[in-house]
Structures are given as C-alpha cells and as structure tokens.
Amino acid sequence: MCGIVGYVGNKHVVDVILDGLKRLEYRGYDSAGIAVVENGKLEVRRASGKLRNLEENIRLRPLDGTYGIGHTRWATHGRPTEENAHPHRDCTGRIVVIHNGIIENYLSLKKSLQQEDHQFVTETDTEVVAHLIEKHLQNSPNLETAVREVAVQLKGIFAIVVMSADEKDKVIALRQGPPIVIGLGNNEYFVASDVPAILYHTRDMFFLGDGEMSVLTRDGVVTTDFEGNFVTPIRQRITWDPIMAEKGGFKHFMLKEIYEQPRAVRETIQNRVSIESGKIYLDEMEISEQDFQNITSIKIAACGTSWHAAHIGKYMIEELARIPVEVDYASEFRYRNPILDEKTLLLVITQSGETADTIAALRQAKENDCRILAICNVQGSMVTRESHGTILTHAGPEIGVASTKAFTSQMIALYLFALYLAQTRGKLTPDQARKHIASLNEIPIKIETLLGKDDLLEDLAKEFQRASNFLYLGRGINFPVALEGALKLKEISYIHAEGYPAGEMKHGPNALIDGQLPVVFVAPKEIGNTASELRYEKTISNIMEVKAREGKVVAVVTEGDTEVTEIADRVIHIPATSDLLSPVLAIVPLQLLAYHIAVRRGCDVDQPRNLAKSVTVE
C-alpha cells in the first residue's frame, strides 16, 4: 500500500517520478504528490484522487528539477484530500517527507512540537517527521544526521524518504517495516517502494533492511544503520523483464496475469523435478534434510489468497508426508499464543515478502527456535532474508491487486514441498514420485486448455452480472478453492460472496438459497481415488438440495462428467488430473468468471476500491 519513488540523476526528474508512480498504481492509493528541487527552490504539487489529477496540476503549474520524490497515498491518518497528500513540509518549507506505514507515537510528538511553536497544516502522522527533522537540523551537521536522530524517536512501522532544498542532489531513505528498494544506475540512483517502479531504468538494486538508511547522491549510495554504522547491502540483479510488468495488449493486468499462469507454473516447476530419478530438488537453504526429518508439526501463516493456498497445502502435506499441519491467519498467529518449539516448522506464504502480519508471525516463531521456510515471489524481500529457506515462486511481477498467477504458483510450490518432505521422511518411493511429477508436468498445458474456454466464462458473466450474492461450495482440498473463488468475486466486482464447505450447507447457508442465488460447486473427481469419488457423491446430494430450493447451480467438474452435467444449470469442465492438483485447474475458470463479471459491472478490476496490493501495516 502506498507508493514511493525518488530520483537523483540527469534525467527529467518529473518524468521519472510520474512514470514510477504509475507503475505502482496497483498498490492502491487515494491521493498523490511530487516534490522537486531546482536551483535551490523547492516545488511541491499534490492532488486528491488518481494520478491524472496530479498530472493535470503539473500541466497547469509546470515544475522541473535535478532531484525529487513522489508518493501515492493510501489514507490511514486523515481524509484522502489534497491537503493530506504527501509530500509534507516543515515550517520553513525547505524540507519534504514522504512516508509509508504508521507512526504510532505521532500524537505525543506532535503535542511536544506544537509547544515549541511548530505549525501543523494536515491531519497526517507523516507531517510530524518533517517538523522533527527541522528541529534536529538546528544542532546537526547535515541532513542525514538529523534524519538518523529522528528515526530512533519514531515508534511504529515506516518507510520514509526525505530531501531538503538546502542539500543539493541528496535523497535519504530509511526503513523500519514497509519495503524500500534502492536502484543503482549509471550516475543515477533511485528509491522506490517496489521493484516495478524503477525496473525500466535499472535491474541492479538492493532492499533496505529494517533499521537501515541510505543516502543517495550523484556520487553514489551510502548505507548505514540508525546508529550510523556502515552497512554493506546485498546487491542483486532483478531478472524480471520490464515488459512483464506491462499489459501486453490485454485490457487489464489481471487478465494478462490469468493468462500468464501456464508460464508461471512451468517456471516454478523448472529445475526442481527429475522424472528420471523421481527426485524433488528445492533451492539451497539453511534447513537440512535432517531438520526436515526431525520436525513433528508444521504451522502455516499467511494472509488473504495466500491463506487459501495454505489450506490447500495442508491437504497436500498431510496426504503425502503424513505430518500434522495447522493453518493460521498471520494476523491472528501472535495473538493466540501458539505452541512452538525447535521441532516445529513455520511455513510462511506471501507474494510480496513484505506483508507486515506475516513478518510478525515469522519473527515470533524464530524467537521460539522454530525453523522458518518461506514461499515467496520476490527474492531479497524481508521474508526471504529472515527465513532459513525459501521456495521462490517464479510468477514474475503481479500488478493486479487480486492475486491470480501468484496463487497458482504458491500451490505448485506447496505441492513440490509436500513431495520433497514425503521423500525426505521416507513416505514416497521414486516410482510414486514419478507419477506425481508426470501429473505436475501436464498442468501448464491443461491450464492453457482452460484459457481457451474464456468465451464460455464471458457468457456466464452476462447471465450473472446483476446477482447480489453468490455462494461457493466445495469439499476436501477443493473447499479452499471455493473460498478463493468467492474472494476473487467480492474483491473486484463488489458482489457479496461466501465460500463454504459443501457439507456445512445444513448449518446455515441453506437459509440463503432461493431462485435468485447462484451457487457455484467446485466438484472435480479423480477416477479410481476412493476418497475423491466419495466426496463427489456427497456433493451431488448437495446440488440436489440447492435445486430443490430453486437455486441456480454452476458446477466446475472434470471432463467426461455426466452426473453433475445432467442436473446443474451451467457446467464448466476442467481437464482430468489428480485430486491433489485439481485446485490448480479448478480456480482458473473462477478467476475468469470473477473478472468478466467485474468488467461488465464497470468496476476497476486492477485497483479495487479500498484495497492495496501489499499490506505493509497491521
């Protein structure tokens, strides 16, 4: 949430910053602003609403400079107005600050500053930082010393970028929580809150760690901790192609990312399986095979869509590796006082690697001597740095707020981990593993087949676009698919949707069913799998209950299905696969259905209201 871009170099600074902010629009925001310095004069432009409003402001009142910072704000303290938009200034008007996160002690700091005659003009917590820097500069030799002194006064989580009209070609960035990435170019340097903002200018970058600060000038970047000790950052080259972050002819990023799922799955599998040896290979990590053999339980912490992937992973791991798994919302993990010890593995799942609640769960588990394994899409993010091991999902940048390709890649990573764990613990022979690998290798082609049925989903969207409510039902490993299908619809179309276990219908959901309610059943079947066939038969009974109450049944079933096809109002066929891999296929048509309904309702698909891509505050 919120976007940060800063630049020092020879390019047109306004163009660099506006371009970067546009590439961060997916994070969610409600106002925007920019500050630049030219010939010692500080100029600020701000606007409420979308970036086009800021661009219009700049068109009417042009500005330029040699260094600058920009921000898109997602309101926490204060209304989404132009006055509350970042950047914020001090009393002199010579210092500007932009900020992601929350300053928890801002009220006490503000009262103290007001007693010293500092004048505040906004409702934000961020403005406090500008005034504190102004105060400390009175007795500090330079801007970075003053910023460092302010940093240790602040409580909360924050990513802050500062510049002053009095210190030419200097931008300072500091982090305690939300992400900050520093880009390294040719006599030019960048700061941003996420990689896509600067990927068109450089692939060489590093992530600031918590308690660290970088000073960017034309001469380079110097990084220290908040005490002033020098830090050597881990520089890396981002392999994402910048074109991957563009729409590529698709109407929306979300649709493009749905269609990228075959590639994302292939690249997540690549180099991790050998059908010849029947072996699974994970990325190099600090967790040894002996460690995996010694664990007695697994806990998974995740948020949102990643939490649904976690539940699917629970089924995979328990079925294949026969080890107990508990799944928690990361936001609740710390507050239930979980039982943790050195024989517990905590698996955290996060697309961005910067989700605040997930990081908090990780750190609590580390304090209790747990081993930490992460499934993440961003190498170098906070979660990957603090975990003992990472399984990277090679989905590439995901711009749409509603996760699609990251979700399927997470499920693939979980399947690989379940197979690896089963092998390591002696629960899976090479021959058995070869069958699983063969099924896994077929998934990308089968997703491509599903994407060829997009017209069917568009027709369904026409029929159901005016529905006020949806109910999604599934059993076993496809119950989390029902949850995810409902989440996709509510996120982007604003239709109320619920996901439920099909077996729980009689315990409440039946009261909702009438002739106006679409009920989506996720009911694939693996022939020859006794448990899968039993769940299927039970689901048919649930479908009959809905039909008896005149509900509209949409069923996701395996190709060749005849029983459900005869009784459902609408049927979506998916290719046959194993029970454990069926969620990877079943979710694709539900993503497309949600997308087409949202488009028909005129919703902002890529940037749904009130939501942000990366939730970096609790």
C-alpha positions as CSV (number, residue, x, y, z in Angstrom):
1,M,0.0,0.0,0.0
2,C,1.2,3.5,-0.9
3,G,3.9,4.1,-3.5
4,I,7.3,5.8,-3.1
5,V,9.6,7.0,-5.9
6,G,12.7,9.1,-5.6
7,Y,15.5,10.0,-8.0
8,V,18.9,11.7,-8.3
9,G,20.4,11.9,-11.7
10,N,20.5,13.6,-15.1
11,K,17.0,12.6,-16.5
12,H,13.9,14.7,-16.3
13,V,13.1,14.1,-12.7
14,V,9.3,14.7,-13.0
15,D,9.0,12.2,-15.8
16,V,11.0,9.6,-13.9
17,I,8.9,10.0,-10.8
18,L,5.5,10.1,-12.5
19,D,6.3,7.1,-14.6
20,G,7.4,5.2,-11.4
21,L,4.2,6.2,-9.6
22,K,2.1,4.9,-12.5
23,R,3.8,1.6,-12.2
24,L,2.9,1.5,-8.5
25,E,-0.8,2.3,-9.0
26,Y,-1.7,-1.4,-8.4
27,R,-0.7,-0.9,-4.8
28,G,-3.8,1.2,-4.1
29,Y,-4.0,4.9,-3.3
30,D,-6.3,7.8,-3.0
31,S,-4.1,10.9,-3.5
32,A,-0.7,11.7,-5.0
33,G,2.1,14.3,-4.9
34,I,5.6,15.2,-6.0
35,A,8.4,17.5,-4.8
36,V,11.4,18.5,-6.8
37,V,14.3,21.0,-6.3
38,E,15.8,23.2,-9.0
39,N,18.3,25.9,-8.3
40,G,17.7,25.7,-4.6
41,K,13.9,26.2,-4.9
42,L,11.6,23.5,-3.6
43,E,8.4,23.0,-5.6
44,V,5.5,20.7,-4.5
45,R,2.4,19.6,-6.4
46,R,-0.3,17.4,-4.9
47,A,-3.8,16.2,-5.8
48,S,-6.6,14.0,-4.4
49,G,-7.8,11.1,-6.4
50,K,-5.9,9.4,-9.3
51,L,-2.6,10.4,-10.8
52,R,-4.2,12.0,-13.7
53,N,-5.3,14.8,-11.3
54,L,-1.7,15.3,-10.3
55,E,-0.6,15.3,-13.9
56,E,-3.2,18.0,-14.7
57,N,-2.0,20.1,-11.8
58,I,1.5,19.8,-13.1
59,R,0.4,20.7,-16.6
60,L,-1.2,23.9,-15.3
61,R,1.8,24.7,-13.0
62,P,4.9,23.1,-14.6
63,L,7.9,22.2,-12.5
64,D,11.3,20.6,-13.0
65,G,14.4,19.8,-11.0
66,T,17.5,17.8,-10.6
67,Y,16.3,15.6,-7.8
68,G,12.9,14.8,-6.4
69,I,10.5,12.4,-4.6
70,G,6.9,11.4,-5.3
71,H,4.2,9.5,-3.5
72,T,0.8,7.8,-3.9
73,R,-1.1,7.8,-0.5
74,W,-3.5,5.2,0.9
75,A,-5.2,7.1,3.7
76,T,-4.6,6.0,7.3
77,H,-4.4,9.2,9.3
78,G,-6.6,11.9,7.8
79,R,-9.0,12.1,4.9
80,P,-7.9,11.5,1.3
81,T,-7.6,15.2,0.4
82,E,-5.1,17.3,-1.4
83,E,-4.0,18.9,2.0
84,N,-3.3,15.4,3.4
85,A,-1.5,14.2,0.3
86,H,2.3,13.7,0.5
87,P,4.9,15.2,0.3
88,H,4.7,17.1,3.6
89,R,6.8,20.1,4.6
90,D,8.3,21.6,7.7
91,C,7.7,25.2,8.9
92,T,10.4,26.5,6.7
93,G,9.1,24.9,3.6
94,R,12.6,23.7,2.8
95,I,12.3,20.0,3.9
96,V,9.9,17.5,2.4
97,V,9.0,14.0,3.6
98,I,7.0,11.1,2.1
99,H,6.1,8.0,4.2
100,N,4.5,4.6,4.1
101,G,3.3,3.0,7.3
102,I,2.2,4.3,10.7
103,I,3.9,6.5,13.3
104,E,2.3,5.1,16.4
105,N,3.6,7.9,18.8
106,Y,2.9,10.8,16.4
107,L,0.3,12.4,18.8
108,S,2.8,12.8,21.7
109,L,5.5,14.0,19.3
110,K,3.0,16.5,17.7
111,K,2.0,17.9,21.0
112,S,5.6,18.4,22.0
113,L,6.4,20.1,18.7
114,Q,3.3,22.4,19.0
115,Q,4.5,23.5,22.4
116,E,7.7,24.6,20.6
117,D,5.6,26.7,18.1
118,H,5.7,24.3,15.2
119,Q,2.6,24.9,13.0
120,F,0.8,21.8,11.6
121,V,-1.4,22.1,8.5
122,T,-2.5,18.4,7.9
123,E,-4.2,15.6,9.8
124,T,-1.5,13.1,9.0
125,D,1.1,11.4,11.2
126,T,3.7,11.9,8.4
127,E,3.9,15.7,8.9
128,V,5.4,15.1,12.4
129,V,8.6,13.7,10.7
130,A,9.2,16.8,8.7
131,H,9.0,19.0,11.8
132,L,11.2,16.7,13.8
133,I,13.9,16.9,11.1
134,E,13.6,20.7,11.1
135,K,14.1,20.7,14.9
136,H,17.1,18.4,14.8
137,L,18.8,20.2,11.9
138,Q,19.3,23.2,14.2
139,N,22.0,21.3,16.0
140,S,23.1,18.7,13.4
141,P,25.9,19.0,10.9
142,N,23.9,17.7,7.9
143,L,20.5,16.2,6.9
144,E,21.4,12.6,7.3
145,T,22.5,13.1,10.9
146,A,19.2,14.8,11.7
147,V,17.2,12.1,10.0
148,R,19.1,9.4,11.9
149,E,18.3,11.2,15.2
150,V,14.6,11.4,14.2
151,A,14.5,7.7,13.2
152,V,15.3,6.5,16.8
153,Q,12.4,8.7,18.1
154,L,9.8,7.1,16.0
155,K,7.6,4.2,17.1
156,G,5.7,2.1,14.6
157,I,6.4,0.9,11.1
158,F,7.6,3.2,8.5
159,A,9.4,3.7,5.2
160,I,10.4,7.3,4.9
161,V,12.1,9.3,2.1
162,V,13.4,12.8,2.8
163,M,15.1,15.7,0.9
164,S,15.9,19.3,1.5
165,A,16.3,22.3,-0.7
166,D,19.5,23.1,1.3
167,E,21.4,19.9,0.5
168,K,21.7,19.6,-3.3
169,D,21.2,16.3,-5.1
170,K,20.6,14.3,-1.9
171,V,17.7,12.0,-1.2
172,I,17.6,9.9,2.1
173,A,15.6,6.7,2.6
174,L,15.1,4.8,5.8
175,R,13.1,1.7,6.6
176,Q,11.5,0.1,9.7
177,G,8.9,-2.3,8.3
178,P,7.5,-1.4,4.9
179,P,9.7,-2.2,1.9
180,I,12.3,0.2,0.4
181,V,14.3,-0.8,-2.7
182,I,17.4,1.2,-3.9
183,G,18.1,1.2,-7.6
184,L,21.7,1.6,-8.9
185,G,22.1,3.2,-12.3
186,N,24.8,4.9,-14.4
187,N,25.5,8.1,-12.4
188,E,21.8,8.0,-11.3
189,Y,20.2,6.4,-8.3
190,F,16.6,5.5,-7.4
191,V,14.5,4.7,-4.4
192,A,11.1,3.1,-4.5
193,S,8.6,1.0,-2.5
194,D,8.6,-1.8,-5.1
195,V,10.7,-3.1,-8.0
196,P,8.4,-2.3,-11.0
197,A,8.7,1.5,-10.3
198,I,12.3,1.6,-11.3
199,L,12.7,-1.6,-13.4
200,Y,12.7,0.3,-16.7
201,H,15.8,2.3,-15.5
202,T,17.8,-0.4,-13.8
203,R,17.9,-4.0,-12.8
204,D,20.6,-3.6,-10.3
205,M,19.2,-2.9,-6.8
206,F,19.1,-3.8,-3.2
207,F,16.5,-3.9,-0.4
208,L,17.0,-1.9,2.7
209,G,16.7,-3.9,5.9
210,D,14.9,-2.8,9.0
211,G,16.8,-0.2,10.9
212,E,18.8,0.9,7.9
213,M,19.2,4.2,6.0
214,S,20.6,5.0,2.5
215,V,21.8,8.4,1.4
216,L,21.6,8.8,-2.4
217,T,23.7,11.5,-4.2
218,R,25.1,11.8,-7.7
219,D,28.3,10.2,-6.3
220,G,26.6,7.0,-5.2
221,V,24.8,5.4,-2.3
222,V,25.9,5.2,1.3
223,T,24.0,2.8,3.7
224,T,24.2,2.8,7.5
225,D,22.1,1.6,10.3
226,F,20.2,4.1,12.5
227,E,23.2,4.3,14.8
228,G,25.5,5.4,11.9
229,N,27.4,2.1,11.5
230,F,28.1,1.4,7.8
231,V,26.2,-1.5,6.2
232,T,27.1,-3.4,3.1
233,P,23.9,-4.2,1.3
234,I,23.3,-7.4,-0.7
235,R,23.2,-6.1,-4.3
236,Q,21.2,-8.2,-6.7
237,R,20.2,-8.2,-10.4
238,I,16.4,-8.5,-10.9
239,T,15.7,-10.9,-13.8
240,W,12.1,-9.8,-14.4
241,D,11.7,-8.4,-17.9
242,P,10.2,-4.9,-17.7
243,I,7.7,-5.8,-20.4
244,M,6.3,-8.4,-18.0
245,A,5.0,-5.5,-15.9
246,E,3.1,-4.1,-18.9
247,K,-0.3,-5.1,-20.1
248,G,1.0,-6.5,-23.4
249,G,-2.2,-5.9,-25.3
250,F,-4.6,-7.1,-22.5
251,K,-7.3,-4.8,-21.3
252,H,-6.3,-5.3,-17.7
253,F,-3.3,-6.5,-15.8
254,M,-5.5,-9.1,-14.0
255,L,-6.5,-10.7,-17.3
256,K,-2.9,-10.7,-18.5
257,E,-1.8,-12.4,-15.3
258,I,-4.5,-15.0,-15.5
259,Y,-3.2,-15.8,-19.0
260,E,0.4,-15.9,-17.7
261,Q,-0.4,-18.8,-15.4
262,P,0.9,-21.6,-17.6
263,R,4.3,-19.8,-17.8
264,A,4.4,-19.1,-14.1
265,V,3.7,-22.7,-13.3
266,R,6.3,-24.0,-15.7
267,E,9.0,-21.7,-14.3
268,T,8.1,-22.6,-10.7
269,I,8.5,-26.3,-11.5
270,Q,11.6,-25.8,-13.7
271,N,14.8,-27.4,-12.4
272,R,13.1,-28.7,-9.3
273,V,11.9,-32.2,-10.5
274,S,13.6,-35.1,-12.3
275,I,11.2,-37.7,-13.7
276,E,14.2,-40.0,-14.5
277,S,15.3,-40.2,-10.8
278,G,11.9,-39.4,-9.3
279,K,13.6,-36.8,-7.2
280,I,12.4,-33.4,-6.0
281,Y,15.0,-30.6,-5.6
282,L,14.4,-27.5,-3.5
283,D,16.5,-24.3,-3.6
284,E,19.6,-24.3,-1.4
285,M,18.7,-23.3,2.2
286,E,19.9,-23.5,5.8
287,I,17.3,-26.2,6.6
288,S,18.9,-29.6,6.1
289,E,17.2,-32.9,5.3
290,Q,17.9,-33.9,8.9
291,D,16.0,-30.8,10.1
292,F,13.0,-31.8,7.9
293,Q,13.1,-35.3,9.3
294,N,13.2,-34.1,12.9
295,I,10.1,-31.7,12.7
296,T,7.0,-33.1,14.4
297,S,4.5,-30.4,13.2
298,I,4.1,-27.7,10.7
299,K,2.3,-24.4,11.1
300,I,1.5,-22.2,8.2
301,A,0.9,-18.4,8.5
302,A,-0.4,-16.4,5.6
303,C,-3.0,-13.7,4.7
304,G,-5.8,-13.4,2.1
305,T,-5.3,-15.5,-1.0
306,S,-2.0,-16.9,0.4
307,W,-4.1,-18.2,3.3
308,H,-6.3,-20.2,0.9
309,A,-3.1,-21.6,-0.7
310,A,-2.0,-22.6,2.8
311,H,-5.2,-24.7,3.3
312,I,-4.6,-26.4,0.0
313,G,-1.0,-27.0,1.1
314,K,-2.3,-28.6,4.4
315,Y,-4.1,-31.2,2.4
316,M,-1.1,-31.9,0.2
317,I,1.4,-32.1,3.1
318,E,-0.7,-34.3,5.3
319,E,-1.7,-36.6,2.5
320,L,1.8,-37.1,1.1
321,A,4.2,-36.6,4.1
322,R,1.8,-37.6,6.9
323,I,2.8,-34.8,9.3
324,P,0.2,-32.6,11.1
325,V,-0.3,-29.1,9.7
326,E,-2.1,-26.1,11.3
327,V,-3.0,-23.1,9.2
328,D,-3.3,-19.6,10.8
329,Y,-4.2,-16.2,9.5
330,A,-0.9,-14.4,10.1
331,S,-2.8,-11.5,11.7
332,E,-4.1,-13.9,14.4
333,F,-1.0,-16.0,14.8
334,R,0.7,-14.0,17.5
335,Y,-2.5,-13.4,19.5
336,R,-3.4,-17.0,20.2
337,N,-0.1,-17.8,21.9
338,P,0.7,-20.8,19.6
339,I,2.7,-23.7,20.9
340,L,6.1,-23.5,19.2
341,D,9.4,-25.3,19.7
342,E,12.5,-26.4,17.9
343,K,10.7,-29.3,16.3
344,T,8.1,-27.0,14.7
345,L,8.5,-25.7,11.2
346,L,6.8,-22.5,10.4
347,L,5.9,-22.1,6.7
348,V,5.1,-18.5,5.7
349,I,3.4,-17.8,2.4
350,T,3.4,-14.3,0.9
351,Q,3.5,-12.9,-2.7
352,S,5.4,-9.7,-1.8
353,G,7.5,-11.0,1.1
354,E,6.7,-7.7,2.9
355,T,3.3,-8.4,4.4
356,A,3.5,-6.9,7.9
357,D,1.4,-9.6,9.7
358,T,3.4,-12.4,8.1
359,I,6.7,-10.9,9.1
360,A,5.5,-10.6,12.7
361,A,4.5,-14.3,12.7
362,L,7.9,-15.2,11.3
363,R,9.7,-13.3,14.0
364,Q,7.7,-14.7,16.8
365,A,8.4,-18.3,15.6
366,K,12.1,-17.5,15.3
367,E,12.1,-16.3,18.9
368,N,10.8,-19.8,19.8
369,D,13.6,-21.6,17.9
370,C,11.4,-22.7,15.0
371,R,12.9,-23.3,11.6
372,I,11.3,-20.9,9.1
373,L,10.6,-21.8,5.4
374,A,9.1,-19.2,3.1
375,I,7.1,-19.4,-0.1
376,C,7.6,-16.0,-1.8
377,N,7.6,-14.3,-5.2
378,V,10.2,-11.6,-4.5
379,Q,13.9,-12.5,-4.0
380,G,15.5,-10.2,-1.5
381,S,12.3,-9.2,0.3
382,M,12.2,-9.1,4.1
383,V,10.7,-12.6,4.4
384,T,13.3,-14.2,2.2
385,R,16.1,-12.5,4.1
386,E,14.8,-13.6,7.5
387,S,13.8,-17.2,6.7
388,H,16.1,-20.2,7.0
389,G,15.0,-21.2,3.5
390,T,12.8,-20.0,0.6
391,I,10.9,-21.7,-2.2
392,L,10.7,-18.9,-4.8
393,T,7.6,-18.8,-7.0
394,H,8.7,-17.6,-10.4
395,A,5.5,-15.8,-11.2
396,G,7.1,-12.6,-12.2
397,P,5.6,-9.2,-11.1
398,E,2.0,-9.4,-10.2
399,I,0.4,-6.0,-10.7
400,G,-3.3,-6.7,-10.3
401,V,-4.5,-6.3,-6.7
402,A,-6.5,-9.5,-6.9
403,S,-3.9,-12.3,-6.9
404,T,-4.1,-14.9,-9.7
405,K,-0.8,-16.3,-11.0
406,A,0.8,-15.9,-7.6
407,F,-1.9,-18.1,-6.1
408,T,-1.4,-20.9,-8.7
409,S,2.4,-20.7,-8.3
410,Q,2.0,-20.9,-4.5
411,M,0.0,-24.1,-4.9
412,I,2.7,-25.6,-7.2
413,A,5.4,-24.6,-4.7
414,L,3.4,-26.3,-1.9
415,Y,3.0,-29.4,-3.9
416,L,6.7,-29.6,-4.6
417,F,7.4,-29.1,-0.9
418,A,4.9,-31.8,0.1
419,L,6.6,-34.2,-2.4
420,Y,10.1,-33.3,-1.1
421,L,9.0,-33.7,2.5
422,A,7.4,-37.0,1.8
423,Q,10.6,-38.3,0.1
424,T,12.8,-36.9,2.9
425,R,10.7,-38.7,5.5
426,G,10.5,-41.9,3.6
427,K,6.8,-41.7,2.8
428,L,7.3,-41.7,-1.0
429,T,9.2,-44.0,-3.3
430,P,10.9,-42.8,-6.5
431,D,8.2,-44.7,-8.6
432,Q,5.4,-42.9,-6.7
433,A,7.2,-39.6,-7.1
434,R,7.5,-40.1,-10.9
435,K,3.7,-40.4,-11.2
436,H,3.3,-37.2,-9.2
437,I,5.9,-35.4,-11.3
438,A,4.3,-36.6,-14.6
439,S,0.9,-35.2,-13.4
440,L,2.6,-31.9,-12.4
441,N,4.3,-31.5,-15.7
442,E,1.0,-31.7,-17.5
443,I,-0.6,-28.8,-15.5
444,P,0.7,-25.9,-17.7
445,I,-0.8,-27.4,-20.9
446,K,-4.1,-28.1,-19.1
447,I,-4.3,-24.5,-17.9
448,E,-3.8,-23.4,-21.5
449,T,-6.7,-25.6,-22.5
450,L,-8.9,-23.9,-19.8
451,L,-7.9,-20.5,-21.0
452,G,-9.2,-21.5,-24.4
453,K,-12.7,-21.6,-22.8
454,D,-12.8,-17.9,-21.9
455,D,-15.8,-17.3,-24.1
456,L,-17.9,-19.7,-22.0
457,L,-17.0,-17.7,-18.9
458,E,-17.8,-14.4,-20.6
459,D,-21.3,-15.8,-21.4
460,L,-21.7,-16.9,-17.8
461,A,-20.8,-13.4,-16.7
462,K,-23.6,-11.9,-18.9
463,E,-26.1,-14.2,-17.1
464,F,-25.0,-13.5,-13.5
465,Q,-23.6,-9.9,-13.6
466,R,-26.6,-8.5,-11.8
467,A,-26.6,-11.0,-9.0
468,S,-26.4,-9.5,-5.5
469,N,-24.9,-12.6,-3.8
470,F,-23.0,-15.7,-4.6
471,L,-22.4,-18.9,-2.7
472,Y,-19.3,-21.1,-3.5
473,L,-19.2,-24.7,-2.1
474,G,-16.5,-27.4,-2.2
475,R,-15.3,-30.4,-0.3
476,G,-11.9,-31.6,0.8
477,I,-9.0,-30.0,-1.0
478,N,-11.4,-28.0,-3.2
479,F,-13.1,-26.3,-0.2
480,P,-10.3,-23.7,-0.2
481,V,-10.9,-23.2,-3.9
482,A,-14.5,-22.2,-3.1
483,L,-13.1,-19.7,-0.6
484,E,-10.7,-18.3,-3.2
485,G,-13.4,-18.2,-5.9
486,A,-15.6,-16.2,-3.5
487,L,-12.8,-13.9,-2.6
488,K,-12.0,-13.1,-6.2
489,L,-15.6,-12.2,-7.0
490,K,-16.0,-9.9,-3.9
491,E,-12.6,-8.2,-4.4
492,I,-13.2,-7.0,-7.9
493,S,-16.9,-7.0,-8.6
494,Y,-18.1,-5.9,-5.1
495,I,-20.7,-8.7,-5.1
496,H,-21.2,-10.3,-1.7
497,A,-19.9,-13.8,-2.0
498,E,-19.2,-16.6,0.6
499,G,-17.2,-19.8,0.4
500,Y,-18.3,-22.7,2.5
501,P,-17.6,-26.4,2.9
502,A,-20.4,-28.2,1.0
503,G,-21.1,-30.4,4.0
504,E,-22.0,-27.4,6.1
505,M,-24.9,-26.3,4.0
506,K,-27.5,-27.5,6.5
507,H,-25.8,-25.5,9.2
508,G,-26.7,-22.1,7.8
509,P,-26.2,-21.5,4.1
510,N,-29.4,-23.3,3.1
511,A,-31.3,-20.3,4.5
512,L,-29.8,-18.1,1.7
513,I,-30.9,-20.3,-1.2
514,D,-33.7,-19.1,-3.4
515,G,-34.3,-18.6,-7.1
516,Q,-32.0,-15.6,-7.3
517,L,-28.9,-17.1,-5.7
518,P,-26.1,-18.5,-8.0
519,V,-24.4,-21.4,-6.2
520,V,-21.0,-22.5,-7.6
521,F,-20.0,-26.0,-6.8
522,V,-16.3,-27.0,-7.1
523,A,-16.7,-30.7,-7.8
524,P,-13.9,-32.4,-9.8
525,K,-13.4,-36.1,-9.4
526,E,-10.3,-38.3,-9.8
527,I,-11.4,-41.7,-11.2
528,G,-10.1,-44.5,-9.0
529,N,-9.5,-42.3,-6.0
530,T,-11.9,-43.7,-3.4
531,A,-11.9,-40.6,-1.2
532,S,-12.4,-38.3,-4.2
533,E,-15.3,-40.4,-5.6
534,L,-17.0,-40.4,-2.2
535,R,-16.7,-36.6,-1.9
536,Y,-18.1,-36.3,-5.4
537,E,-21.2,-38.4,-4.5
538,K,-21.8,-36.4,-1.4
539,T,-21.6,-33.2,-3.4
540,I,-24.2,-34.4,-5.9
541,S,-26.6,-34.7,-2.9
542,N,-25.8,-31.1,-2.0
543,I,-26.5,-30.0,-5.6
544,M,-29.9,-31.7,-5.4
545,E,-30.6,-29.8,-2.2
546,V,-29.9,-26.5,-4.0
547,K,-32.0,-27.5,-7.0
548,A,-34.9,-28.4,-4.6
549,R,-34.8,-24.8,-3.4
550,E,-34.7,-23.3,-6.9
551,G,-31.0,-22.1,-6.6
552,K,-29.0,-21.6,-9.8
553,V,-26.2,-24.2,-9.9
554,V,-22.9,-23.6,-11.7
555,A,-20.6,-26.6,-11.4
556,V,-16.9,-27.0,-12.0
557,V,-16.5,-30.6,-12.9
558,T,-14.0,-33.0,-14.6
559,E,-14.2,-33.5,-18.3
560,G,-16.3,-36.5,-19.1
561,D,-18.6,-36.0,-16.1
562,T,-22.2,-37.0,-16.8
563,E,-23.9,-37.0,-13.4
564,V,-23.5,-33.3,-12.4
565,T,-23.8,-32.2,-16.1
566,E,-27.3,-33.5,-16.2
567,I,-28.5,-31.7,-13.1
568,A,-26.6,-28.4,-13.0
569,D,-27.8,-25.2,-14.7
570,R,-24.4,-24.4,-16.0
571,V,-21.3,-26.6,-16.2
572,I,-17.6,-25.7,-16.5
573,H,-15.4,-28.7,-17.5
574,I,-11.7,-28.8,-16.4
575,P,-9.2,-31.4,-17.6
576,A,-8.7,-34.6,-15.6
577,T,-5.9,-34.6,-13.1
578,S,-5.0,-36.0,-9.6
579,D,-7.1,-35.0,-6.7
580,L,-4.2,-33.0,-5.1
581,L,-3.6,-31.0,-8.2
582,S,-7.3,-30.3,-9.1
583,P,-7.3,-26.9,-7.2
584,V,-4.7,-25.6,-9.7
585,L,-7.1,-26.2,-12.5
586,A,-10.4,-25.5,-10.8
587,I,-9.5,-22.0,-9.8
588,V,-8.8,-20.7,-13.3
589,P,-12.4,-20.6,-14.6
590,L,-13.4,-19.0,-11.3
591,Q,-10.8,-16.2,-11.8
592,L,-12.1,-15.6,-15.3
593,L,-15.8,-15.6,-14.1
594,A,-15.0,-13.0,-11.5
595,Y,-13.0,-10.9,-14.0
596,H,-15.8,-10.8,-16.6
597,I,-18.5,-10.1,-14.1
598,A,-16.4,-7.2,-12.7
599,V,-15.8,-5.8,-16.2
600,R,-19.5,-5.9,-17.0
601,R,-20.3,-4.1,-13.8
602,G,-17.9,-1.3,-14.7
603,C,-15.6,-2.0,-11.8
604,D,-11.9,-1.0,-11.6
605,V,-10.5,-4.6,-12.0
606,D,-6.8,-3.9,-11.3
607,Q,-7.4,-1.4,-8.5
608,P,-10.5,-2.4,-6.5
609,R,-11.7,0.2,-4.1
610,N,-10.3,0.3,-0.5
611,L,-7.7,-2.5,-1.3
612,A,-4.0,-2.4,-1.7
613,K,-1.6,-5.0,-3.3
614,S,0.9,-5.2,-0.5
615,V,-0.4,-4.8,3.1
616,T,2.6,-3.4,5.0
617,V,0.7,-2.2,8.1
618,E,-1.1,-4.3,10.7
